[in-house]
Amino acid sequence: MARIPATSRRALLFGAAAVSSGALLTACTSNEPTNREAATDNAAPVADDKPGKPVTIGFAGPQADHGWLNAINDNAKSRAERYSDVTLEITEGSNDTAQQIGQIETLINKKVDVLVVLPADGKALTQVGLKAMRAGIPVVNLDRIFNSPQAYRCWIGGDNYGMGLNAGHYIGEQLKDKPNARVVELAGLDNLELTQQRTQGFDDALKNYPNIKKVARQAADFTVESGQAKMAQLLQAQSKFDALWNHDDDQGVGALRAIEQAGRDDFLMVGGAGAKSAMDAIKAGNSVLKATVLYPPTMAASAIDLARALGQGKGVGGLAEFEIPSSLTLYSAVVTKDNVDQYLPTGFI
């Protein structure tokens, strides 16, 4: 199970109490004690670890048929267990949109206080998100976004473009002094928008390094088997290159097998998502895999934090506003041997 380090996002989300901008202005422009007291009185109530109003959170996600999706479920469950005031109603994951819609409608009929939904298909589940919102149940839309902002109160998710951008910059910095450097890309499913976004970010980053050329790209499908097969094709077609970016650490397991079978060690590899196996390999330092770019499944834990705050009518510590934000995009950090120990507890299996 992907565990969350003590220095989690809650330090940002639920830290010191936020105050309104008006209160801040008053405190900064007056020396009167009464004004300072007024600023304190106007402080926004923020969620913290202390037990508060009981909240029932309904959680609906797709089938956990991938290590990252399984980590999403684990993060949601383990975070909810930390709070004595949270009851988590979790559905059985499904990739069938009709079945997931039915599961969410069941949670609506149960009158849960807040819904957290990672839709199998954001477009197909937009209407049930709207139904929940119209029923007075705020929705935290996790990662795969609904088509309408009216279908959720808050969206939280990863940054696919940022993954590609940071992977490209990392590779660019490693190869910036190498003349005529060549890179290849092992992408995910090409019919998914997220794959296109990751590739676009990667290509945009490489534009900053005129000495680097992307010479080949293959699309796999996020599985070990496809990673091995497509990587073998890349290796056969490209006898010489300097770096590889692989979009997904699960398919990266297969890619590494193909690389080892071919006896190749003449390039560096960067992975994607943040699997524990990738981090273990980075730490060991005995393969071509030198870094991975995170798409953090800890977003599910943060979604539970946000849902709890919504259910208790509280805001986010460290921000001046009284309400939680309408959207939160998580940063895609690059994990290397220098910082892998910090991120290992978040690596998914």
N, C-alpha and C positions, 0 to 999 in steps of 0.2 A: 504494500500500500504506500502511495506517495504521502509522505509525512511533511508537515509544514514546520519550518524552523521557528524558534521562539521569536526571532526578529522578523515577523511576518508583516504583510501589508496592514495588519491591524494597527501596527505602530503608526502608519500614516492615516488609515481610515478612522481609527478610534482612539486618538491620542488626546492631547490637551484640548480643552473646551474651546470651541470657536465663538467669536463675538461678532456682532453685526458691524458693517462698515460705519454706520452712524455712531455706534458706541465707541468704535476706535477713534473716530474724529473728535468726539467729545472728550475722550480721555487725553488726547494729545493737545487739545487747545485750552484746557482749563486746569487750574490747580485746586479747584474747589473740591473738598472731600465728597460733597453731595453728588457732584458730577461723576466722580470715580465710582461711587456706589451705584449710580444709575447705570453705568456701563456694565457693572457686574450683574445687575438685575436683568439687563437686556441680553445676556449671554444666551446663545442658542443651546437647547438641551441636546447633548450628543450621546450616542451609544458608547457604552464601555463594557467591561467585563462583569460589572455588578449586576446581580439579578434585577430584572425589572418586570414590566407588564408581560404576562405570558403571550407567546406568539406561536401560532400553528402555521408552518410553512409547507406548502405542497411543492414537491420537486418532481419534474418530469424530464427525462432525457432519452436519447436514442439507445439502442442496444449497444452494450459495451463489447463490441467486436474488434477493438483495437486497444492497445495499451494505454493510449492517451485518454480514450473515452472511459475506460475502467478507472483511471486515476481521477477523472472528473467526478464519478460517483463516490469514490473513496474520500475525496476531499470534502464533498458536500456532507457526507455522513459524519466524518470525524469532526468537522467544524461544528455541526449542530450538537454533537455530543458534549461539546465544551460548555454549552449554555444550559443551565437548569431551567431557564424560562422558555426554551424552544422545544416544540414538538415537531418532528419532521415526518410528513406523510410522503413517502417515496413510491413512485410507480415502478412497475417492471419495465425496463427499457425496451423500446421497440423502434425499428426502422420503418415500420409500416405507418404511413401518415394517418390513415383512418383510425388505426388502433391508438396512436398517440393522442389524436384529437379526442377520442372517447375517454382515454385516461384523464386528460385534462378537464374534460367536462364533468367527470366524476368528482374531481377535486373541487371544482366550482360548486357543484351541488352539495358537497360537504361543508361549504362555506369556510374554507381555509382563510387565514388572515392575509397571506401573501403567497404568490406563486413564483417559483423559479423554474424557467423553461429553457432547456437547450433543445430546440426543435430539430427533428430529423430533416426537415425541409422548411426553412424560414417562410418562404412564400406560401406554401400549402397550409401552414399553421397560423397565418396572420389572423384569420377570422376568429379562431378560438381565443387568441390573445385579446382581440377586440371584445369578445364576449365576456371575458374575465374582467377587463377594465370597466366595461359598462355595468357589470354586476357589483362594482365597488371593490374589487379585489386587485390591488396593485400587482403588476407583473414585472419581475426582473428577468429580462431577456438575456440569456447567456450565449454569447459568441455568435451563433448563426442568427442573423438579424431578421426580424419580421419586416414585411414590406412597408408597413405603416408605423410611424412613430406613435400613433394613437393606440397601438396594440401593446405598448409597454410603458411603464413608468421610468425604468432605468435599463440601459443596455450596458453590459460589461463583456469585454472580450479581448482577444489577441489582435496583433497587428501583422497581418500577412505580408503587406508591402514592406513593413519595417523588418521582418525576418529576412527578406531578400536583400534589402538595403544594407543591413548590418553584416550579413554573410559576405556580400560583395566588398564592403569596406574592409572587413577583416582580411579577406584574400588579397585585396588590392594593396594593403599595407605590407603583407608578407612578400609580395612580388614586385613592389614598386621599383626596385632597383635592378630587376631582371629584364634584359632586352627581349622583346618579342615573346613575352610570356603567353602561354596558352591555357585556357580553362575550359572545363566541360561541366555540364549540369545534368543531374538526375532528378527530374521533376516528379510530381505526383500526378494524380488523375487530371488530364488536360481538360475534361469537360466541367471541372469545378472552377468557380471564379477565384477561389483562394489560391489555386495553383497559378493562375494567370497573374494574380497580384504578387505572389512571391517571385515569379520570373521577372516581372516588370521592375520590382525593387532591386533585384540582382543586377539587371541590365543597366538601370539608372546609376547604380553605384559604380559599376565598371567604367562608365563614361568619364569618371574622374581620373582614370589611369590609362592614358593613351598607349602605354606599352603593352597593355593586356588585351587579348582578343578571345572571345568565346568561340570555340571552334566546333562544338557539338552539343546537342541536347537530346536526351531521351526521356520519355514519360513512362513512369511505372504506375503502380496503383496502391501504394502504401502497404504492400505486403512483403514479407521476407522473400517469397518465391519470385515475385515480379522484380524486386530489387536485384536479386542475383542474376536473373535472366537479362535484364536490360543493362546492367553493369557489364556483364560479359560481352554484350554487343558493343558497348562503348569502348571497352578495352581492345576488342578486335579491330574496331574501325580507327582507333586513335593510338598509334604506337608511341606517341610522345605528347604529354601535356604536363602542366605544372601544378594544377589544382582542380579539385572536384567539389562542387556543392551539391549535396543530396538533401532534398526537401524534408525528408522524414526519417527519423531514427529507426523505426520498425523496418522499413524497406532497406535501411542502411545496414542491418544485420546481414541481409542477403548480399548487398553490395560488397561488404567486407569479405564475405566468403569467396565471391568471384575474384576479388583483388588478390586474395591469398592464393587461390588456385592458379592464378596467372603468374604468380611470383613477382608481382609488381610492388615496388616501394619507392618509386621515383617521383612522387607527387604528394601533396598534402590534401587532406579531405576535411570538409566541414559538414556537419550534420544539421538536423533541424528537429525541433520540438522539445528535446530534453529528456530522453530515456535514460534510465539508470545504467543500462548496458553501455550506452555511448559515453556517459560520464566516467564509468569505470575504466573504459579503454583510454580515454583522455588522460586520466590520472596515471594509468600504468605506463603510458608513453611508449608502447611497443608495437604500434601500428601506424598506418598513415593518417588515422583520425586524430586531428589536433584540436578541434573545437566543435561545438554545437550551438545553434542559435535557438533560444527558448521560445516556445509557444506555451506558456505556463498553465498547466491544469489546476494550479492553485486558484485560478479565477473562480472556480466553483466554491471554494471556501470564502472568498471575498463576496461572492453573490449571496451566500447565506448571511454574512455580516450585514450586507446592504438590506436584505429582506427583513432581518431582525430590526434594523433601525427604522425601516418603513413601518413595520407592524407596531413599533413603540412610539411612532411619531417623533423620531429624533433625527438629528443631522449627523454630519461627519466632522469629527474632531480635526482641528487644524485649518478649517475653512470658515470664512466669515458668514456664509449663507446658513439659513435655518433648515434648509432641505438638502437631501442628498443630490448629487449631480444627475443629469438626465443621461449621461453616457460616460464611460470610463474605458479608455483604450490602454491596455497593458503593454509595457515595454518589452521588446525582444532582446534580452541580454545575450551577449556572447560568452559562453563558458569555455575557458581554456585551462591548461594545467595550473595557471597562476591563481585561479579563483574557484576551481572545481569543488574544493571542500565546502565552500559556502553554499553551493547549489545542490550538492549530492542528496541532501535530505528531501529535495523536491523531485528528484528523478523518478519517473514512473516505470513500472515493470511491464 
